[in-house]
Amino acid sequence: MALLEVDNLSIWFHTRNGVVKAIDSVSFSVAEGETLAIVGESGSGKSVCCYSLLGLIPSPPGNIESGTAIFDGRDLLTLSERELRKVRGSKIATIFQDPMTSLNPYLTIGEQLIEPLLYHRAMSRKDARGRAIQLLDEVGIPGAKQRFDSYAHEFSGGMRQRVMIAMALIAEPRLLIADEPTTALDVTIQAQTLQLIADLQKQRNLAVIFISHDLAVVAGIADRVAVMKDGQFVEYGPTEAVFDRAQHPYTQSLLAAIPGGAKPGSPATSSSSPDSPLIEISHLKTWFNGTEETTSNATVKAVDDVSLSITKNEILGIVGESGSGKSTLGRSILQLVKTTSGSIKFDGEELCGLTPHQLIPYRRRIQMIFQDPYASLNPRMTVFDALAEPLRYHGLATRKTVLPQVLNLMDDVGLAASAMRKYPHEFSGGQRQRIAIGRAIATKPEFIVADEPVSALDVTIQAQILELILRLVEKHNLTMLFISHDLSVVRYICDRVAVMHGGELIESGATETLWHHPQTPYAQSLLAAVPRLSSRSS
């Protein structure tokens, strides 16, 4: 029998601009011990569908227009707020997407962990503490007894997600709602987190609703899959049937958008270009003293004796887990962080040791695409202002020529001219990333550092941005350092790959060579952790 049975659920948002049908006549069920995955792009209604079961949608403007959600014999949609409080955490728990914003920065991890036990189980603080430490150990937090009194900012992203899992399971719920729990995690941490959820599910006969836009992840964990678009299920059935014999065009488009092979048009084992190096890095060290960049007194060797070169018109991928030094290497090349020692030559000219004023001519020739376009775009500047600023600053446009140049940039990155006077908050994530790319190419640079430019995007938007990058690299003869923890993306877009671990460069080579024949155990572990669709070849 189903633990949860949802029938004909409709949720509409009544806004100034009209009615938005966020959920439109959705029905599904979840049995004990089963994993149901709900997949789809941002805005499809995945999270709203599940949050409504616990009364977590804002009302107004949100309103449940129709439907029932029978859980353990009771209709969740008819429960009062007081009754729902007894369900939340105790019987139905949620792992939210971003643990850093979900955890209270003012309370220790331990205090937040024991709260459900004090509230739902009426435990003593001593017993609750013991149970919390036991669960922290169970989810793989080293030194659980000591870390009980730590704060959220003292944990890595993967460890914070483990804390969120512990917090969700501490009151032993019967249903777990996991909302994009691995989106921002490295591939190895993602694999560990998914295995942890699977192990705990098996031990406790837990029902799981897994919300995600990553179909490769879903393929490995779900018993059934519901594909959501515009508030409706367009496909629903056993995982194998949905992925191997997709019927709906939308499902087929999602599957087709997953990077699944080598870079288009590249030889299977292409080597580096015979052109002369544009970037030459020799014995580079970027170390941070504890008083500057860290909360401890220890020196952090973020980049430690790295040497590499990037030839003209090449895309070099840098892969590794969080903290491996990828982003620091990229920022060091651009001289956005102070290097400790070593050499960075751009087109034969040394960058290390130059003053900010001396670096100005190089700023036009070297640009960066940041991971989060919303954080890197000025919220008070329109698209026109954001794209015109670098042109004006470097003297590349006059008052008469700036408008046509901005329009050309918008056309290059696939943005409508009518959007020129809009602000960043008026765009989707994919559109904002297009603006950030347009700003990066505005000065016609020779070299771009792209730092995780597609990590937070839906699979179809990700595919569009990757195609855009490849097209712009070819059109403008760009050279690029592409930083990512998604090895499937790196395989699709890069000519060569370098693997970083603990600040060191431990392996490099042609993309397909490294993909099929990794030499170091660390590179082998990264590739082994890459989620793959069972029906797709590796």
SEMIMI-53787 format. One record per residue: residue in three letters; x, y, z of N, C-alpha, C in turn. Coordinates in steps of 0.02 Angstrom, whole numbers, plus 50000, padded with zeros to 5 digits. Example, Ala and Ser with C-alpha at 12.3 -4.5 7.8 and 13.67 -1.06 7.14 Angstrom:
SEMIMI-53787
ALA506604971650390506154977550390506604983550390
SER506424988850354506844994750357506455000250394
//
This chain:
SEMIMI-53787
MET500424994050000500005000050000500435006350000
ALA500175011649970500545017949966500565021350035
LEU501165023950052501225027950113500935034850101
LEU501045037550041500785044050021500415043349955
GLU499805045749952499405045549890499145052549876
VAL499415055549823499215062349803498775061749741
ASP498185065049744497705064449689497455071249668
ASN497525072749603497235078749572497435085249608
LEU498075085849625498315091749661498405097549612
SER498115103249629498185109449590498355115149637
ILE498885118749621499095124549661499185130449614
TRP498825135749628498865141649587499125147449629
PHE499525151849596499755157949628499395163849597
HIS499045167549639498645173249617499075179649624
THR499335182149568499785187849569499475193849534
ARG499815199449538499575205549505499535204649429
ASN499965200249404499985199249331499535193449309
GLY499135190949354498685185549336498815179249376
VAL498475173849356498525167549391499065163149360
VAL499515160549402500035155949380499855148949405
LYS499735144349359499565137549378500205133549390
ALA500475134249452501115131149468501065123549467
ILE500505120849492500375113649491499675112749462
ASP499615108349412498975107749376498765100449371
SER498345098249418498055091549417498585085949417
VAL498995086049469499535081149475499325075549523
SER499475069349504499335063449546499935058849547
PHE500105056349607500655051449613500605048049681
SER501005042849690501015039249754501725037049769
VAL501865035949833502515033449856502395028049908
ALA502715022249900502655016849948503245016849996
GLU503175013350051503715012750099504325009550066
GLY504925012350078505535009650050505645011249977
GLU505205015249947505255016749875505545023749865
THR505885024749809506135031349789505775033649726
LEU505405039049732505095042249675505485048549659
ALA505725049149597506085055049576505625059549535
ILE505625066049552505265070949512505785075349478
VAL505805075149411506315078749374505995083849328
GLY506385088849310506145094149267506575100349278
GLU506475105349236506875111449240506625116049294
SER507025121149310506825126149360506175129349338
GLY505715130149385505075133149370504545128249347
SER504725121849344504235116849321503725115049374
GLY503875116649438503395115249491503605109749539
LYS504205107049531504425101349572504395102849646
SER504735108249667504765109849738504095112049766
VAL503725115949727503055118249750502605112249764
CYS502635107349721502225101349728502345098049796
CYS502985097349814503145093849876503075098249938
TYR503265104549932503205109049990502485110250010
SER502035109849962501325110949977501055105550025
LEU501365099550023501135094150066501235095750139
LEU501725100150153501895101950222501685109050239
GLY501285112050196501055118850209501605124050206
LEU502095122950162502685127350159502665132350101
ILE502115132650064502075137650010501765143950039
PRO501985149850016501715156150042500985156950022
SER500565158550069499845159350056499575165450092
PRO499355170850056499425171749984500155172749965
PRO500295172349898499835171649840499645164449824
GLY500005159549853499865152649836499225150149866
ASN498875145849829498245143049854498145135949825
ILE497975131249869497825124449846497105124449820
GLU497035123849755496385124249723495995117749728
SER496345112149726495995105749728496495100249746
GLY496215094349763496635088549773496645085949844
THR496925080049851497025076949917497735074149920
ALA498005073549981498665070649992498615066250054
ILE498435059950043498315055350099498985052350121
PHE499175054050183499785051350212499615047750277
ASP499745041250278499615037350338498885038050360
GLY498435038350310497725038550324497425045450335
ARG497835050750333497575057550344497735061950284
ASP497285066650270497385071250214497805077150238
LEU498425077550215498875082850237498605089750220
LEU498235090250165498005096750142497455099650185
THR497155095650228496615098150272496845099250343
LEU497485097750358497725098450427497835105750445
SER497735107350507497865114150531498615115150538
GLU498825121350548499535122850556499815119250617
ARG499425118850670499645115450731499745107950718
GLU499295105050679499355097850663499945096550616
LEU500065101250570500615100450523501295100750559
ARG501335104650613501965105150650502165098450679
LYS501665094350695501815087750722502025082850668
VAL501865084450606502055080250549502755082050524
ARG502885088550519503525090850493504105088550537
GLY504585085350506505175083050544505055076450577
SER504465075550607504325069350644504135063650597
LYS503685065050549503445059850504503665060950432
ILE503715067350412503965069150346504515074250355
ALA505105072750331505675077250338505925079550270
THR506275085150269506515088150207507255089550210
ILE507615087750157508305090050147508275095550095
PHE508445101650115508395107250069509025107750026
GLN508955111549971509475111749920510125114849945
ASP510085120449980510685123950001510755123550076
PRO511195119150102511245118350174511485124650210
MET511885128750176512165134650210511625139650227
THR511115140250183510575144950198510025141650240
SER510045134950245509535131450285509745130650358
LEU510385130750370510645130150438510705137050471
ASN510545137350535510575143750572511305145250589
PRO511575150750564512295152250576512445154150648
TYR511915155750687512025157950756512005152150806
LEU511775146350784511725140550828512225135250808
THR512485131550857512925126050841512525120650804
ILE512895116350769512575110750734512195106450784
GLY512485105350842512175101150893511505103750916
GLU511475110350928510845113450951510295112550899
GLN510475113150836509975112450783509775105150774
LEU510235100650787510075093550780509595091050833
ILE509695093250894509285090550949508595093650953
GLU508495099250918507845102750922507245098150906
PRO507265094250851506695089850837506575084550891
LEU507115082250923507035077250976506715080351038
LEU506905086451053506605089951111505865091551097
TYR505725093351034505045095351017504585089451004
HIS504815084650963504385079150942504415073050989
ARG504985071951020505075065751059505105067051134
ALA505105073451154505135075251225505725071951261
MET506285071451228506895068551257507225073451304
SER507625070951349508045075251390508615077751347
ARG508925083351365509475086051325510055081151323
LYS510175077651378510725072851380510615067151330
ASP510015064351331509865058851284509865061251212
ALA509595067451201509575070251134510285071351107
ARG510725073751151511415074851131511745068151110
GLY511635063051150511925056551134511665053851067
ARG511015054651055510725052250992510995056350933
ALA511075062950942511325067250889512045065450871
ILE512465064350920513165062350908513195055650872
GLN512755051150892512725044550860512545045250786
LEU512065049650771511845050450702512365054250660
LEU512715059050690513255062450655513785057450634
ASP513925052850679514415047550663514135043050607
GLU513485041750610513165037350561513175040350490
VAL513125046950485513135050150419513845051950397
GLY514345049850436515035050550414515385057050432
ILE515175060350487515525066250510516105064050556
PRO516725065150536517285063050579517315067250643
GLY517495063950699517535067450763516855070150783
ALA516335066050778515645068450788515545071750857
LYS515865069050908515775071750976516035078850980
GLN516605080150947516895086850948516515091550901
ARG516305088950843515965093250794515255095050814
PHE514985091750865514325093350891514275100750908
ASP514815103550933514815110550955515085115450903
SER515175113050840515415117350787514825121150754
TYR514995126350718514505130250681514515128450607
ALA513985130250571513905128250501514495130450458
HIS514755136550470515295139150427515945135350436
GLU515985131150488516605127350501516605120650465
PHE516085119250426516035113050387516105114450313
SER516345109550276516355110050202515645109050176
GLY515555110350110514895109450081514625102450088
GLY515065097450077514855090550083514675088650154
MET515065091250202514925089850273514285093250296
ARG514155099250270513525102750288512925098750261
GLN513005095950201512455091950174512335085650216
ARG512865082750242512805077050287512445079050351
VAL512595084950376512245087450435511505088250421
MET511335090850361510635091650343510275084950340
ILE510625079850315510335073050312510215070550382
ALA510705071550426510625069450496510035073050529
MET509975079450515509435083450544508745081050519
ALA508725079050455508095076750427507895069950456
LEU508385065750473508245058850493508235057850568
ILE508415062850607508515061750678507875059850714
ALA507305062250690506665060450723506355054250692
GLU506745050850649506535044550616505875045350579
PRO505865049750528505255050650488505125044550443
ARG504535044250415504365038750370504445040750296
LEU504435047350283504515049850215505035055450215
LEU505505055050167506025060050160505945063550093
ILE505895070250094505885074150033506575077250024
ALA506925075049972507615077449959507595082149899
ASP507655088649913507585093749861508275095749834
GLU508465093049777509105094449745509685093949795
PRO509745088349832510235088049886510955087649864
THR511085086549800511775085749777511975090649722
THR511565095649709511675100149652512355103449654
ALA512555106049712513175110049716513775105949740
LEU513705099349743514235095249772514705092449718
ASP515325091349738515805088049694515565081049678
VAL515825078349623515585071849599515705066349650
THR516275066349685516395061149735515975062149797
ILE515885068449819515455069849877514725068249859
GLN514535069749797513865068149774513745060649778
ALA514225056749754514155049449757514095046949828
GLN514495049849874514465047849944513795049649975
THR513535055649958512895057849986512325053449962
LEU512325051749897511805047449870511835040449900
GLN512445037849910512515031249941512285031350013
LEU512435036950048512215037650117511455037550122
ILE511115041350079510385041450079510115034450064
ALA510415031050015510195024349997510285019450055
ASP510845019850090510975015350147510485016550203
LEU510375022950220509905024550274509185022650254
GLN509025023450191508365021550167508245014050176
LYS508755010150159508705002850166508645000750239
GLN509035003950282509025002250353508355003850385
ARG508035009150363507435011650397506795010550356
ASN506845007450297506265006450253505935013150239
LEU506345018050223506135024950215505875026150145
ALA505325029750139505085032050073505425038650056
VAL505635039449993505995045449973505695048449911
ILE505575055049913505415058949852506035062949837
PHE506345061549780506985064649762506865069649705
ILE506945076049720506835081349671507505083149639
SER507535083249573508165084549540508065086649467
HIS508575090149441508585091349368509145087349335
ASP509495083249375510045079249349509805072149335
LEU509675070749272509385064249254509875058549264
ALA510515059849257511015054549268511015052349341
VAL510945056949387510905055349458510275051249473
VAL509725053649445509075050349457509085043149431
ALA509405042049374509405035349344509695030049390
GLY510165032149433510495027349476510155026049542
ILE509645030049561509365029349628508605028149630
ALA508255030049578507515030149581507205023649559
ASP506645021849592506235016149569505745018349515
ARG505465024349525505015027249476505195034549464
VAL505015037149406505185044049387504555047549361
ALA504475053749384503945058149358504295064149325
VAL504165065249262504465070849226503965076649226
MET504175082449251503725087949261503885093749215
LYS503355096649186503435102549143502815106949150
ASP502935113249165502385118149172501845115749219
GLY502055112849276501585110849328501225104349317
GLN501395100649264501065094249250501575088649241
PHE501365082549255501775076649240501675074849166
VAL502195075349127502135073549056502335066349044
GLU502695063449094502875056349089502965053649159
TYR502735047449170502725044749237502755037149233
GLY503245034049265503295026849262503945024249291
PRO504075017749285504695014749309505305018149277
THR505835018849315506425022449292506685019849226
GLU506765013349220507045010449160506615011949099
ALA505965011649108505515013049051505555020249029
VAL505585024849078505605032049062506255033849026
PHE506815031149050507455033049021507615029248956
ASP507415023048952507585019048892507065019748837
ARG506445021248856505915021648805505485027948817
ALA505815033548821505455039848834504955041248778
GLN504345042948797503815044048749503695051448734
HIS503765055748784503595062748775504195066648746
PRO504075071248699504625075148669505035078948721
TYR504705081248775505075085048826505575080548862
THR505365074448879505825069648911506395068048864
GLN506245067148801506755065648752507255071448746
SER507005077548751507455083448746507905083948807
LEU507645082148867508055082148927508615076948921
LEU508445071048898508945065748890509465067648838
ALA509245070848784509705072748730510185078248752
ALA509985082248802510395087948823510965085948870
ILE510965079748895511485077548941512145076648902
PRO512685080048924513325079048890513515071648893
GLY513605068548836513725061348836514285059048792
GLY514755063348776515285061148732515855066048728
ALA516285065048678516865069248669516675075948639
LYS517135080548639517025087148610516855086448536
PRO516325089748512516115089148442516675091048395
GLY516795086748346517295088248295518005087048315
SER518135084448376518825083348398519015076148389
PRO519645074648374519875067748370519795064348437
ALA519735057748436519605054048497520145055048549
THR520765056048529521315056948576521735062848554
SER521405068548546521765074448522522285076648572
SER522845078948548523365081548591523355089048589
SER523785092248626523785099548628523965102448561
SER523735108448549523845111848486524585113248476
PRO524825113048413525535114548401525695121948405
ASP525175126248413525285133348417525715134948479
SER525995141048479526395143148536525955144448597
PRO526215143448658525815144448719525605151748726
LEU524975152748745524745159448762524855160748836
ILE524725155448877524825155748949525365150748968
GLU525875153049005526405148649030526465149749106
ILE526335144549144526365144849217526935140349240
SER527385143049281527955139249305528015139649381
HIS527975133849413528095133149486527685138349526
LEU527055139049507526635144049539526415141749609
LYS526475146249657526235145049725525795150849746
THR525195149249770524755154249800524555151649868
TRP524865154249919524735152049988524375157550026
PHE523945155450071523575160250113523775159250186
ASN523955164750218524095164450289523445164150327
GLY523455160850386522845159950425522505166450443
THR522895171850452522605178150474522235181750417
GLU522355179450354522055183050298521445179550270
GLU521505173250250520985169950212520635164350250
THR520895162350308520605156750343520485158550416
THR520105154350450519955155550520520465152350566
SER520925148350539521445145150579522105148750568
ASN522605146750605523265149850598523705146150547
ALA523475140650522523875136650475523895139950406
THR524445139050372524515141550303524165136650256
VAL523735139350213523375135350164523735135850097
LYS523985130150073524335130050009523825128749954
ALA523455134049936522905133349888523155131149819
VAL523695134149796524035131949735524765130749754
ASP525005124749741525655122849768526105119949712
ASP526535124149685527035122149636526715119249572
VAL526265123149543525915121149482526265123949420
SER526375119649371526655121749307526215119049251
LEU526015123349204525635121149146525645126549093
SER525445124649033525395129548979524735128548942
ILE524485133948913523865133648874524025136748806
THR523935132948754524085135448687523515139548659
LYS523655143548609523155147948580522585143848549
ASN521975146248559521355143148533521205136448565
GLU521475135148624521355128848659520895129948718
ILE520495124948735520115125048797520415119748843
LEU520715122048897521005117548947520525117049006
GLY520335110949023519895109849081520295108649144
ILE520075111649199520365110349265519825107049307
VAL519965100949331519465097349370519755095449438
GLY519315094249485519505092449553518955094249601
GLU519005091949662518495093249711518555100349739
SER518045102549776518075109049809518675109249856
GLY519035114749854519635115349895520265112749863
SER520205110249801520805107549767521255113049739
GLY520985119149734521385124749710521205127149640
LYS520665124449610520475126149542520345133649534
SER519885136249574519695143249567520275147949585
THR520665146049636521235150249655521745150549599
LEU521835145049563522285145049505522035149949452
GLY521385149649437521095154249389521165161549409
ARG521035162949473521085169849498521815172149500
SER522265167349512522975169149513523205171349444
ILE522975167849392523165169649324522945176749308
LEU522345178449331522085185249320522355190349369
GLN522765188049415523055192349468522505195549510
LEU521975191649523521445193849569521615191949641
VAL522085187449649522365185849715523115186449711
LYS523435187849766524155188749768524505182049768
THR524945180949721525315174649717525925175049764
THR526125169049788526685168749835527355168449798
SER527395164249746528005163849706527835160449640
GLY528325160349596528225157249530528125162349475
SER527965159849416527915164149357527265162749320
ILE526955168249296526375167849252526515172349192
LYS526605169349134526735173249074526135172949027
PHE525915178849005525385179448956525675182148892
ASP525655178048839525935179848775526665182048782
GLY527025178448826527735179648836527905185048886
GLU527405188448914527525194048960527335191949032
GLU527775193449079527675191449148527135195749182
LEU526655192349216526115195849251526255196549325
CYS526605191649354526735191849426527175197949442
GLY526975201449495527365207249517527145213849487
LEU526685213649439526445219949410525975223549458
THR525995230149457525545234149499524845234149467
PRO524325235949506523655236449477523625240949416
HIS523995246349416523995250949359524325247649299
GLN524875243949311525215240549256524795234849226
LEU524325232249266523905226649243523325228949199
ILE523155235449200522575237949164522565235849090
PRO523115236549053523095234448982522945227048973
TYR523135222949023523005215749018522285213949036
ARG521955218349073521255216949092520805216549030
ARG520975220348979520585220048917520695213448881
ARG521295210748887521485204748849521325198248886
ILE521225198748952521075192948993520435194349032
GLN519935190049026519295191049060519085184849099
MET518555185549139518325179949180517565179349178
ILE517325173149176516615171749184516545168349252
PHE516175171549297516115169049365515555163849370
GLN515585159949424515105154449433514395156949442
ASP514305162049482513635164549498513515171249463
PRO513155171349408513075177549371512665182749410
TYR512215180349454511805185049492512235189049541
ALA512745185649570513185188949617513695193449582
SER513865191749520514385195449485514115201249443
LEU513455201449433513145207049397512885212149447
ASN512985218549431512745223949475511985224349469
PRO511615223349524510875223349520510585230149501
ARG510995235549506510745242249489510905244249416
MET511225239649380511405241149311510985237049263
THR510735240149210510365236549158510855232449117
VAL510585228249074511005224249029511435228948986
PHE511135234248962511515239048921512095241848959
ASP511975244049021512515246949062513065241849077
ALA512855235549092513345230449108513805228849049
LEU513515228748989513915227148930514295233148905
ALA514025239148916514365245148891514955247148936
GLU514925245449000515435247649047516145245749026
PRO516285239249011516975237548991517185240748925
LEU516705241748881516865245048817517085252248829
ARG516725255748872516895262748887517535263348927
TYR517615258748976518195259149020518855258348981
HIS518845253748934519455252348895519495256348831
GLY519035261148823519065265548765518925262148700
LEU518505256948702518345253148641517705255348608
ALA517355260248639516725262648610516645270148624
THR516355273548577516175280648588515425281048602
ARG515195286948616514485287948629514065285748570
LYS514315286648509513945284848449513975277448434
THR514535274148450514615267148430514415262148484
VAL514325264548546514205259848601513555255948593
LEU513025259148569512385255648561512425249948510
PRO512665251048450512715245348403513195239848428
GLN513715241748465514175236748492513825232448544
VAL513435235548587513065231848638512555227248605
LEU512215229748554511715225548518512055219648485
ASN512655220648458513035215048428513215209848481
LEU513415212148540513575207548594512965203448615
MET512395206848621511775203448641511585198248588
ASP511685199948525511545195148472512025189248475
ASP512655190648491513165185348496512975180048549
VAL512695182348606512545177748660511815175648662
GLY511435177548610510745175148605510235178648648
LEU510325185248660509845189148698509485193948652
ALA508825194648664508425199148622508595206348636
ALA508605210448584508755217548592508255221048638
SER507645218348640507125221348682507275220748757
ALA507755216448774507925215548845508465220348869
MET508675224848827509255229048840509175233348903
ARG508575235448918508465239948976508225236249038
LYS508255229649037508045225849096508625225049145
TYR508445223349207508935222349260509045214849271
PRO509605212949304509765205849313509205201649344
HIS508835204549392508325200549426507735198849380
GLU507705202049322507155200749276507315195049227
PHE507885191849237508095186449192508135179849229
SER508105174449191508215167749219508965166749230
GLY509145161249264509845159749277510245158949213
GLY509955155449164510305154549101510405161049064
GLN509905165449065509965171949032510485176349066
ARG510505176049133511005179949169511715177549152
GLN511785170949143512445168349124512635170749054
ARG512145171449010512275174148943512515181448947
ILE512215185248993512435192249003513155192349027
ALA513315187949075513995187649103514505185749048
ILE514305181149004514755179148948514835184948900
GLY514285188448886514315194348842514785199648869
ARG514755200748934515205205748965515935203448959
ALA516045196848967516735194248964517035194948895
ILE516625194248842516895194648773516855201748745
ALA516585206448784516485213248759517135216548736
THR517675215348772518315218548756518715214648704
LYS518405209448676518745205048628519385202248657
PRO519325198848714519925196248748520225190448709
GLU520845188948725521175183148696521115177048740
PHE521015178248805520995172748854520445173848905
ILE520065168448919519515168848968519585163249018
VAL519495164949082519435159849135518695159049150
ALA518425153049137517715151549150517685147149212
ASP517445150049268517445146549332516745143649346
GLU516665137149335516025133549346515445137349314
PRO515475138849249514955143149219514275139849210
VAL514235133249216513585129949204513375125449263
SER513715125849320513605121049373512895121449403
ALA512595127349403511935128049435511355128249386
LEU511485126549323510975127249271510625120649257
ASP510005121049234509635115149212509995112049152
VAL509855105749140510225102049089510135104949019
THR509535107249003509425110148936509755116948930
ILE509715121048983510045127648982510795126648981
GLN511045121749019511755120149019511995118548949
ALA511605114448913511785112548845511825118648800
GLN511355123348808511345129448768511965133648781
ILE512155134348846512735138448864513385135248838
LEU513425128548843514025125148817514095126048742
GLU513535125548706513555126648634513745133848619
LEU513495138548659513665145648651514415146748661
ILE514695143648713515415144448727515825141748669
LEU515655135748645516025132848589515995137248526
ARG515395140048514515305144248455515715150748461
LEU515715153748521516085160048531516835158948529
VAL517065153248556517785151548554518015151248482
GLU517615148048439517795147348369517745154048333
LYS517215157848346517095164148311517615169348328
HIS517805169748393518255175048416518965172648428
ASN519115166348409519785163548418520015164148491
LEU519585162148537519725162748608520135156848633
THR520525158148685520855152948724520515152848792
MET520405146948822520005146748883520275141848934
LEU520245143848997520335139249054519635137849081
PHE519405131649077518725129849096518745125849160
ILE518515128849215518545125749281517875122449296
SER517885116249317517255112749331517385106549375
HIS516855104449411516885097949445516455092849409
ASP516145094849354515725090349314516145087549256
LEU516365081449263516825078649214516495077349147
SER515835076049146515485075149083515475081549042
VAL515395087249076515415093749042516115095049016
VAL516615093749057517305094849037517485090648976
ARG517255084448975517395080048919517105082848854
TYR516515085848860516155088248801516465094648772
ILE516795098648815516985105348792517745106448788
CYS518145102248820518865103648827519305099348781
ASP519855102448760520355098948719520825094848764
ARG521025097848819521455094348868521165095348937
VAL521375091048983521135091349053521735090849100
ALA521715094949153522205094549207521825093149271
VAL522065088449311521735086449374522115089449432
MET521755093049476522065096049536521815092549598
HIS522265091849647522095088849711522555091749764
GLY522255094649816522655097449870523125102949848
GLY522925106849797523325112349773523845110449722
GLU523915103949708524425101549662524105099049597
LEU524475099649543524275096849479524535089749476
ILE524085084749477524315077849484524275073949418
GLU523905076549369523855072949305523575077549252
SER523815076849191523545080749136523645076949071
GLY523235078649021523295075448957522695076948913
ALA522695074048853522125074848807521495072148841
THR520935075648830520315074048866520115066748859
GLU520085064148798519855057348789520355052248817
THR520995053848814521505049448842521405048848918
LEU521315054648951521225054549023520555051249042
TRP520035052349001519375049549015519395041949015
HIS519745039148966519755031948959520335028548995
HIS520875032249007521475029249037521775033749091
PRO521405035249144521695039349198522265035649232
GLN522785039249250523385036049277523405036049353
THR523165041349385523215041849458522585039249491
PRO522645036349551522055033849587521525039249598
TYR521745045549610521265050949622520845052249559
ALA521175052749501520805053749438520345047949425
GLN520565041949441520145036049431519525036349476
SER519615038849538519045039349583518545044649560
LEU518805050149531518355055349504517935052649448
LEU518245049049402517875046349345517395040849366
ALA517585036849415517155031549439516515034349471
ALA516565040449498515995043449533515515047149487
VAL515695047949423515265051549376514615047749365
PRO514035050749379513405047149367513275046449293
ARG513045040649273512915039249202512225036149193
LEU511905037749138511285034449120511455027349098
SER511095022449124511245015449109511195013949034
SER510765017649000510655016348929511155019848884
ARG511585023948915512065027748875512755024648882
SER513145024848830513825022148833514275027048868
SER514805024448899515285028648934515805031348887
//
